[in-house]
Amino acid sequence: MTRRRRKRPSRAKRILLAILALPLVYGVAALIGALVPVNANWEEPDEGIPVYIASNGVHLDFILPASAGGRDWRGDFPPGDVGNPQWAAADWVMIGAGDRGIYLDTPTWADLELDTAAEAMVAGERVMHVQWVSAPEAYAVAALRLRPEEYRRLASAIRADFDLSAERLPQRIDHDGYWDSDAFYEGRGNFNAVRTCNQWVNAKLRIAGVEASLWTPFSTGLTWRFRPIPEGRE
């Protein structure tokens, strides 16, 4: 009796299956990366410099004191950089990193084009976003306190991703912000599916010596490690 040979899937079908499996592999890797700790022995001090993590459900930002630990952010971001210069007198500054196309060409998530998203996931360009805020609890989902040396490392790591001018100052991009309290600045480095805006926040905390996740492209993969702020309020 002759055995019938099993028909192998065509090359096109194998490629299609591989493409369909990518989101699953990515999701599993993100879950594992979010659960594996880095700097696991770190403990939050009873007293220290307050730092908040803001989230809109998709994107994370830092909210930092305007002046603390020897770093005065007002010297980096002059009042004239935002629509209403009075905002630069606020006590807090929110800083995040993102893709140039998404930041500058996508006013709302509803405006996101498929080609913009695809380029960002493969070969994006980092841009920095800065916003002055008066009440961090209105934006934050998590809070932590840092020792002065930890905060200095964090602030230095954040500033290092601004593309500085010859005068060693962040370079504002000539583009309207979302509101009259924010502005965009040239960034250094790439943005892609591995180096997302959320992984950027995670990586800066790792440099500071704070407990963080191994890898977290999604916003929820990091914030669970810190003190929560229910419904944006302490």
N, C-alpha and C positions, 0 to 999 in steps of 0.2 A: 504494500500500500504506500503510495507516494504522499509524503507530507507536503502540505501547501505552505509555501513561504509567506511569512507575515509581511504585508506591504508596509514599507517604511514611510513615514510622513514626508511629504515633499519639502524641499528646502524652504520654500515660501511659507509653508505651514509652520515649520520649526521656528523661523524668524518671527512669525506672528505670535506664536506661543511665548517666545522669549520676551517680546515686547509687552505682552499682556501680563507676564509674571513680574516685570520690573516694579510696578507699584506695590505689589505684595512684598517683594524683597526689601524695598525701600522702607516700607512701613514696619516690617519686622526688625530691620536694622535700627530704625529710629526708636522703637520700643526698648530694645536691648540697650542701646546707647543711653537712653534716658534713665534706665534703672541702675546702670553701673556707675558708681561714684568715683570722683576724682577729688583729691584732698579730703578724704573721708574722715580724717582725724580733726578737721577744723571744727571749732565750737564758737558760736556767736558770743562775744563779750557782753557783760552786763551793761557796760557803758562804752560808747564809741561814736563814730561819725555815722549818721543815718543815711542809708541808701535805699531807694525804692526801685522796684521793677514795674514798669507800666506795660499794659497789654491792651490791644483792641480785639483780642481773640485770635489774631493771626500773627501779629508783629509785636516784638518786645523792644523796649527802650529802657535806658537808665534814667532815673531822676536823681540828680545830685545837688548838694548845696552849692549855691552860687560861689561861696567862698568857704573853704574848710581845708584843713590838713596842709596848708601852704599852697593850695591851688585856688586861684581866683579866676573863674571862667569869664568874668566880665572883661578881662584883658584880652581874651581871645575873640570874643564876639561883641564888637562895639554896638551901641544902641542903634546907630544908623543902619545896621544890617537888617533890621526888621521893620515892618510897616509902621508900627507905633513904637517909637524909641522909648516910651515910658515903661514898656515891658521889661527892658533890660535892668530895671531896678528891682525886679522880682527876686525872691530869695532862693529860687530853685531853677535849675536848667535841665531840660530833658534832651538826651542825646541818643541817637540811634543810627544804625547803618542800613543801607538798602541798595537796591539796584537802580541805576540811573534812569532806565526807561520806565520802571514802575513808579519811582518817585516823581520824576519830572513830567511824564506824559500820561499819568493816570490819576486824575484828581480824586476819583472815587473807585472802589472796587468794581462798580458796575461798568466803569470805563475801560477796564483791563482787556486788552486785545490778546488774542491767542498767540500771535507772533511775538509780542512783547514778553509774555510769560515764558514762551519757549526759549527766547534768547537769554532771558534772565536765568533760567535753570541750567543753561549750558555754558554761556560765555558772557555773563553780565559784568558791569563795571560798578565798583563801589562808590556810593555817594553818601555823605553824612547829612543828617537832619538834626537841627537844633531848635528847640522851642523853650521859651521862658514860661514858667508856670508859677502861680502863687500858692496853689494848694495841691501838693503831690498826691494826697489821698483821693482826689477826684479822678486820677488816672491810674493809680497803682493797684496792683493785685497782690503784691508781696513786698515785704520790708525786711531789712537786715541792718545790723550795726557792724561797722568795721573798725578795727584798730587803726590808729593813724598810719602806721607803716603799710597796712593792707590797702588803705584808701589811696595812699600815694602811688602804690604800684598800679592800682586800678586806674586812677586818673592819668598816669603816664601812658598806660597801655591804650587807653581811649584816644588820647591826644596824638599818639603815634600813627593813628590811622587817618588823620587829616593830612592832606597834601599841602604842606606849608609853603609860604612864599619865601623869597630871599630874606625877608625880615623875620622869618620864623613864625608867621602868623597864618591861621586858617584862611583859605581863599574862598570867599563867598561866590556862589554861582549866580549869575544875573538871571534869576528866575523867580517869579512870585512864589511865596510860601502858601500854605493852605489857609493861614489866617494872618493877622497883623502882628503875631507874636513869634513867628518862626522864620527860618531861612535855611537854605541848602548850601553845603560846602563841598568842595572837591575832596574826594577820598582817595585812599591808597589801597591797592589790592583788587581782587576779583570777587564777584558774586556769582554763585551757582547753586545747584541743588545740594551740594555738600557744605558750602560756605554760605549759609543763609543768614538772614538778619538775626534770627534767634540763636544760631550757633555762634554768631559774633558776640552776643551778650554773654553766652556761656563761656566762651574762650577767654574773655576779659576777666571773668571771675576766677577762672583757673589760674591765670597769670598772677592775680592778686593773692592767691593762696587760699581762696575761699572754696568751700565744698561746692562742687558743680557736677554736671553729668559728663559722661565720656563723649557723647555726641548727641545733639538734640536739634534737628532742623525745625521742629515744631515748638510753638510757644509753651505748650503744657508740659514739655519734657524737662523743664528747669524750675518753674515757679513753685512746684509742689515741695521743693526742698526748704523753702523759707516761710517765715511767718505770714500767714494769709491776711489780707485786708478784705473782710466780707463786704461785698457789693461796693467796693471802692472806698470804704470808710473804715477808719480804725475804731 
